[in-house]
């Protein structure tokens, strides 16, 4: 399995174009409306979660190679549906993620959130 490297906007744009071509060749665009894509995204996320259900945190961090390959394919499914949804809604997922990261930095300042799993205003 290849090592993870950071995705670039160009990589995601190329993947999104390839995905649009894939769907177009199969005449699936008629089914790819935002509602259906959001539902498919959640279904795939559920399949991803199934691989971790009932595992301890330690077991989840050390998946067997075969399970890790299956998890990689589920991550791919989630990413593909997410990219297709973003494409249909004309949303740049990289720009949206940068915006959200900035908002989260304000919402969860290091001085109040560092080392906490709960929201800093919930004691």
C-alpha positions as CSV (number, residue, x, y, z in Angstrom):
1,X,0.0,0.0,0.0
2,X,1.5,3.4,-0.9
3,X,2.5,5.8,1.8
4,X,0.1,8.7,2.4
5,X,1.1,12.0,1.0
6,X,-0.8,15.3,1.3
7,X,-3.4,15.8,-1.4
8,X,-3.0,18.8,-3.6
9,X,-5.8,20.8,-5.0
10,X,-4.7,19.8,-8.5
11,X,-4.9,16.1,-7.5
12,X,-8.4,16.5,-6.2
13,X,-9.5,18.5,-9.2
14,X,-8.1,15.8,-11.5
15,X,-9.8,13.1,-9.5
16,X,-13.1,15.0,-9.6
17,X,-12.8,15.3,-13.4
18,X,-12.1,11.6,-13.7
19,X,-15.0,10.8,-11.5
20,X,-17.4,13.0,-13.5
21,X,-16.2,11.2,-16.7
22,X,-16.7,7.8,-15.0
23,X,-20.3,8.7,-14.1
24,X,-21.0,10.3,-17.4
25,X,-19.8,7.2,-19.3
26,X,-22.3,5.2,-17.3
27,X,-25.2,7.7,-17.6
28,X,-25.2,8.0,-13.8
29,X,-25.4,11.8,-13.8
30,X,-29.2,11.4,-13.7
31,X,-28.9,9.8,-10.2
32,X,-26.2,12.1,-8.9
33,X,-28.2,14.9,-7.3
34,X,-27.1,16.4,-4.0
35,X,-29.6,14.4,-1.9
36,X,-28.6,11.1,-3.4
37,X,-24.9,11.8,-3.1
38,X,-25.2,12.9,0.5
39,X,-27.1,9.7,1.3
40,X,-24.5,7.6,-0.5
41,X,-21.7,9.4,1.4
42,X,-23.3,8.5,4.7
43,X,-23.8,4.9,3.7
44,X,-20.2,4.6,2.7
45,X,-19.1,6.3,5.9
46,X,-21.1,3.7,7.8
47,X,-19.3,0.9,5.9
48,X,-16.0,2.5,7.0
49,X,-17.1,2.6,10.6
50,X,-18.0,-1.0,10.6
51,X,-14.4,-1.9,10.3
52,X,-13.8,-0.3,13.7
53,X,-16.9,-1.4,15.6
54,X,-16.1,-3.2,18.8
55,X,-12.4,-2.7,18.5
56,X,-10.4,-1.2,21.3
57,X,-8.5,2.0,20.4
58,X,-5.3,0.0,20.4
59,X,-6.7,-2.6,17.9
60,X,-8.1,0.2,15.7
61,X,-4.6,1.8,15.6
62,X,-3.0,-1.5,14.5
63,X,-5.3,-3.0,11.9
64,X,-4.2,-6.2,10.1
65,X,-3.0,-5.6,6.6
66,X,-6.1,-7.1,4.9
67,X,-8.4,-4.9,7.0
68,X,-6.3,-1.9,6.3
69,X,-6.7,-2.5,2.6
70,X,-10.5,-2.8,3.1
71,X,-10.5,0.5,5.1
72,X,-8.5,2.2,2.4
73,X,-11.2,1.2,-0.2
74,X,-14.0,2.6,2.1
75,X,-12.0,5.8,2.6
76,X,-11.8,6.0,-1.2
77,X,-15.6,5.5,-1.5
78,X,-16.2,8.3,1.1
79,X,-13.8,10.6,-0.7
80,X,-15.3,9.9,-4.2
81,X,-18.9,10.6,-3.0
82,X,-17.7,13.7,-1.2
83,X,-16.0,15.0,-4.3
84,X,-19.0,14.3,-6.5
85,X,-21.2,16.1,-4.1
86,X,-18.9,19.1,-4.0
87,X,-18.8,19.1,-7.8
88,X,-22.6,19.0,-8.1
89,X,-22.9,21.9,-5.6
90,X,-20.0,23.9,-7.2
91,X,-18.1,23.9,-3.9
92,X,-14.3,23.9,-3.8
93,X,-13.6,21.3,-1.0
94,X,-10.1,22.6,-0.4
95,X,-11.2,26.2,0.0
96,X,-14.1,25.0,2.2
97,X,-11.7,23.0,4.4
98,X,-9.4,26.0,4.8
99,X,-12.3,28.2,5.8
100,X,-13.5,25.6,8.3
101,X,-10.0,25.2,9.7
102,X,-9.8,29.0,10.3
103,X,-13.3,29.0,11.9
104,X,-12.3,26.0,14.2
105,X,-9.1,27.8,15.2
106,X,-11.2,30.7,16.5
107,X,-13.8,28.4,18.1
108,X,-11.2,26.1,19.8
109,X,-8.3,28.3,20.8
110,X,-5.2,26.4,21.9
111,X,-5.2,28.0,25.3
112,X,-8.7,26.6,26.0
113,X,-8.8,23.4,24.0
114,X,-5.4,21.8,24.1
115,X,-5.5,18.3,25.4
116,X,-9.3,18.2,25.8
117,X,-11.7,15.9,24.1
118,X,-14.6,17.9,25.3
119,X,-15.6,21.4,24.3
120,X,-13.6,23.8,26.5
121,X,-16.8,25.5,27.7
122,X,-18.2,22.2,29.0
123,X,-16.7,21.4,32.4
